[in-house]
């Protein structure tokens, strides 16, 4: 290497061929389905002074803590994606209300 310079271009010929072959390789492009469903679940808990319950997963307020406040929320949504027909649908599973979007 010494008298031939420094850097990538001074590498032996075998090294240059290997680097060119790696740079020229074209990775396979992924293909994704055009129609699919997804389920989204959200569980939120805001604990302001609560203590763990006896089962280890619940949260309770002690009787002598009037400022204690615990809030929980649960949400479940199902999404349908239909790209060939330019539409999507979302809503709560088991409910009659939903949002349908038609594109195009």
C-alpha positions, 0 to 999 in steps of 0.5 A: 500500500505504502507507495501506491497512495492512501484511501480506498482507491489504493487497495489491491486489485482483488479488493477493488473487484469485491467492492464493485460487485457489492455496490452493483448488487440490486436487492430484491424489492419487497411486495406488499398485499393490496388488501389487508386488515389491522387491529389496534388496541390501546390501554391507558391508565393515569395513576395519581396516588394509587397503590398496586392491588392484591393481584399485582395488576390492578391499582386501588386508592387507599381509603384514607387518601381523598386526593387519589385518582385513577383513570383508565381507558380502553379502545379497540379499532379495526382497519380495512385497507382496500387499495385496488378499489381506492377505499378504507374503512375503520371502526370499533369491532362489533359496533354499527358506526364506522368511517368509510373513505372512498378515494379517487 
